[in-house]
Amino acid sequence: MNRIISKPNSPENFTIEDIDRIIEMAWEDRTPFDAITFQFGIKEQEVIELMRKEMKSSSFRMWRARVQGRKTKHSKNRNFEDGRFKCSRQKQITHNKISKR
């Protein structure tokens, strides 16, 4: 008897909310594919296939063109420290300044 058993983290088993979140994370510039893999258990190629299936073709092409050359979508190519990104022009806060009125 041949039965097809799907993987627990396959796109067929995702809820609508999961798919929406994956698409949102894929669109974000600073969210690497590794974060999507960690949270949802799908690889970069599966994210691409999901995006192709769920989006209009013109939106998918725009996303692919945008993501293809972006270093920040791949953790090993990121040139800033682990953790949250902080712009070099962001002010340094030395102590907590609370306005008192």
C-alpha positions in Angstrom: 0.0 0.0 0.0 1.5 3.4 -1.1 0.6 6.2 1.2 1.9 9.7 0.8 2.9 11.0 4.2 3.6 14.7 4.3 6.3 16.2 6.4 5.1 17.9 9.6 6.5 21.3 8.4 5.5 21.1 4.8 3.6 24.1 3.2 0.5 21.8 2.9 0.2 21.7 6.7 0.5 25.4 7.3 -2.4 27.5 8.4 -3.4 30.7 6.6 -1.8 32.6 9.4 1.5 30.7 9.0 1.6 31.4 5.3 0.9 35.1 5.9 3.7 35.3 8.4 6.1 33.5 6.1 5.3 35.9 3.3 5.7 38.8 5.6 9.1 37.6 6.9 10.2 36.9 3.3 9.3 40.5 2.3 11.2 42.0 5.2 14.7 43.1 4.2 16.5 42.2 7.4 14.8 38.9 8.1 17.2 36.1 6.9 15.9 32.9 5.3 17.5 31.1 8.3 15.0 32.8 10.6 12.1 31.4 8.5 13.8 28.0 8.5 14.2 28.1 12.3 10.6 29.2 12.9 8.8 27.1 10.3 11.2 24.4 9.3 11.2 25.1 5.6 14.3 25.9 3.5 14.9 28.8 1.2 13.8 26.9 -1.9 10.5 26.0 -0.2 10.0 29.6 0.7 10.5 30.6 -2.9 8.0 27.9 -4.0 5.5 29.1 -1.5 5.9 32.7 -2.6 5.5 31.7 -6.2 2.3 29.8 -5.4 0.7 32.4 -3.1 1.5 35.6 -4.9 0.6 37.2 -8.1 3.2 36.6 -10.8 4.2 40.2 -11.0 4.5 40.5 -7.2 6.6 37.4 -7.2 9.0 38.7 -9.9 9.4 42.0 -8.0 10.1 40.1 -4.8 12.7 37.8 -6.5 14.5 40.7 -8.1 14.6 42.5 -4.8 15.8 39.5 -2.7 18.2 37.9 -5.2 21.1 40.3 -4.6 20.3 41.2 -1.0 23.0 40.1 1.4 20.9 40.5 4.5 18.5 37.7 3.5 21.4 35.2 4.0 22.8 35.0 7.6 26.3 34.0 6.5 26.6 37.1 4.3 25.5 39.6 6.8 28.2 42.0 7.8 26.9 43.2 11.1 26.9 41.5 14.5 24.4 38.9 15.5 21.3 40.3 17.1 19.3 43.4 16.0 20.7 45.7 13.4 21.8 49.1 14.6 22.6 51.9 12.2 26.1 53.4 12.7 24.4 56.9 12.7 22.0 55.9 15.5 22.5 57.9 18.7 24.2 56.2 21.6 22.1 56.3 24.8 24.3 56.5 27.9 21.6 56.6 30.5 17.9 56.7 30.7 16.5 60.2 30.2 12.8 60.4 31.1 11.1 63.7 30.7 9.6 64.9 34.0 6.8 67.3 33.9 
